[in-house]
Amino acid sequence: MSYCTIEDIKNKLSEAEIARLSNDIEPTVIAEDVVNELIESNSEIIDGYIRGRYPLDEITDNSILKNICIQLTIVDLYDRRNKVKLPENLIRTRTDQFNHLKSIQRGDMTLETEDSKDRPKFFKVSSSAQVFTDELYSQYNNG
C-alpha cells in the first residue's frame, strides 16, 4: 500500500522541480515511474517500521504516515539527482522522518486505526474504598 501519491508530492514541489529531479532524459516531463518507484520503496520501509505494532490492513488514510512518505520521497528525489553529498537540511529531514517512524514503532506516537476509531477518546477511572484507614494505622503506630 502506498502512503502518498505523485499529486501529494506536487503539493510540496513544483512540477518543473519534480521533472528535473525524476527525469534524466527529458527534464521537463515528470518520470512518473521513477517517482512511483520511490513512493513504493518508502511505503515498504514505513510498513517495515509499523508492521510489528499495527496490523497493516487496519491503517487507512493516515496523515502522519502520508507526510513521512512524502518527505522521504522528496529527499530520495534530490538524492538520485545529486550524486554528491546531500545538503544538511535534507539529511536532517530524512533523520527526522526515521525518528518519527521509530517513535511509532516504540509506541511513543500512536496511529489511528479502523479499530481505534470506534473506541471512546477517554476512559473513566474509579477508585475503590480505602482498605487501610487512618484509624487502622493508628492502632499499630501507638502500640
C-alpha positions as CSV (number, residue, x, y, z in Angstrom):
1,M,0.0,0.0,0.0
2,S,1.3,3.4,-0.9
3,Y,1.0,6.1,1.7
4,C,1.2,9.0,-0.8
5,T,0.8,9.8,-4.5
6,I,2.5,11.9,-7.1
7,E,-0.2,14.5,-6.5
8,D,0.9,14.7,-2.9
9,I,4.5,15.3,-4.0
10,K,3.2,18.0,-6.4
11,N,1.6,19.8,-3.4
12,K,5.1,20.2,-1.9
13,L,7.3,20.7,-5.0
14,S,6.6,22.3,-8.4
15,E,6.0,20.0,-11.4
16,A,9.1,21.5,-13.0
17,E,11.2,20.6,-10.0
18,I,9.8,17.1,-9.8
19,A,10.5,16.7,-13.5
20,R,14.1,17.9,-13.1
21,L,14.7,15.5,-10.3
22,S,13.0,12.5,-11.8
23,N,13.7,12.5,-15.5
24,D,17.3,12.0,-16.7
25,I,16.4,12.2,-20.4
26,E,13.8,14.8,-20.7
27,P,13.9,17.0,-17.5
28,T,10.7,18.9,-18.4
29,V,8.5,15.9,-18.1
30,I,7.9,14.1,-14.8
31,A,9.1,10.5,-14.9
32,E,6.1,9.0,-13.1
33,D,7.6,5.5,-13.0
34,V,10.6,6.8,-11.1
35,V,8.5,8.8,-8.6
36,N,6.1,5.9,-8.1
37,E,9.0,3.6,-7.5
38,L,10.4,5.9,-4.8
39,I,7.0,6.2,-3.2
40,E,6.5,2.4,-3.2
41,S,10.0,1.9,-1.8
42,N,9.4,4.4,1.0
43,S,6.0,2.9,1.7
44,E,7.6,-0.5,2.2
45,I,10.1,1.0,4.6
46,I,7.3,2.5,6.6
47,D,5.5,-0.8,6.6
48,G,8.6,-2.4,8.0
49,Y,8.7,0.0,10.9
50,I,5.0,-0.2,11.8
51,R,4.3,-3.9,11.0
52,G,5.1,-5.1,14.5
53,R,2.9,-2.6,16.2
54,Y,-0.1,-2.2,13.9
55,P,-1.9,-4.6,11.5
56,L,-1.2,-3.1,8.1
57,D,-4.7,-3.7,6.9
58,E,-6.1,-1.5,9.7
59,I,-4.0,1.5,8.7
60,T,-6.1,3.6,6.4
61,D,-5.6,7.1,5.1
62,N,-3.2,8.2,7.8
63,S,-1.9,11.8,7.6
64,I,1.2,11.1,9.7
65,L,2.4,8.2,7.5
66,K,1.4,10.2,4.4
67,N,3.6,13.1,5.4
68,I,6.5,10.8,6.3
69,C,6.3,9.1,2.9
70,I,6.1,12.5,1.1
71,Q,9.2,13.8,2.9
72,L,11.2,10.6,2.4
73,T,10.3,10.6,-1.3
74,I,11.3,14.2,-1.8
75,V,14.7,13.5,-0.1
76,D,15.1,10.5,-2.4
77,L,14.3,12.5,-5.5
78,Y,17.1,15.0,-4.5
79,D,19.4,12.2,-3.6
80,R,19.0,10.5,-7.0
81,R,19.7,13.7,-8.9
82,N,22.6,15.0,-6.7
83,K,25.4,12.4,-6.9
84,V,27.3,14.4,-4.3
85,K,26.6,14.7,-0.6
86,L,23.0,15.8,0.3
87,P,22.6,19.2,1.8
88,E,22.3,19.3,5.6
89,N,18.6,20.2,5.6
90,L,17.7,17.1,3.5
91,I,19.8,14.9,5.8
92,R,18.0,16.4,8.8
93,T,14.6,15.9,7.1
94,R,15.4,12.2,6.4
95,T,16.7,11.7,10.0
96,D,13.6,13.4,11.4
97,Q,11.3,11.1,9.4
98,F,13.1,8.0,10.6
99,N,12.9,9.2,14.2
100,H,9.1,9.6,13.7
101,L,8.9,6.0,12.5
102,K,11.0,4.8,15.5
103,S,8.6,6.7,17.8
104,I,5.7,5.0,16.2
105,Q,7.4,1.6,16.4
106,R,8.2,2.2,20.2
107,G,4.6,3.3,20.8
108,D,5.6,6.9,21.8
109,M,3.5,8.1,18.9
110,T,0.2,6.3,18.1
111,L,-1.7,6.0,14.8
112,E,-5.4,6.0,14.3
113,T,-6.6,2.6,13.0
114,E,-10.0,1.4,12.0
115,D,-10.3,-0.3,15.4
116,S,-9.3,2.8,17.4
117,K,-11.9,5.0,15.6
118,D,-14.7,3.1,17.4
119,R,-13.1,3.4,20.9
120,P,-14.0,6.3,23.1
121,K,-11.4,9.1,23.3
122,F,-11.5,9.0,27.1
123,F,-11.8,6.4,29.9
124,K,-13.3,6.6,33.4
125,V,-11.2,6.0,36.4
126,S,-12.9,4.9,39.6
127,S,-11.5,4.2,43.0
128,S,-12.3,1.5,45.5
129,A,-12.9,2.1,49.2
130,Q,-9.8,2.6,51.2
131,V,-8.7,-0.7,53.0
132,F,-6.2,0.7,55.4
133,T,-7.8,3.7,57.1
134,D,-6.1,6.2,59.3
135,E,-7.9,4.6,62.3
136,L,-6.4,1.2,61.5
137,Y,-2.9,2.7,61.1
138,S,-3.2,4.5,64.4
139,Q,-3.8,1.2,66.2
140,Y,-0.4,-0.1,65.0
141,N,1.6,3.2,65.4
142,N,0.6,3.8,69.1
143,G,1.3,0.3,70.2
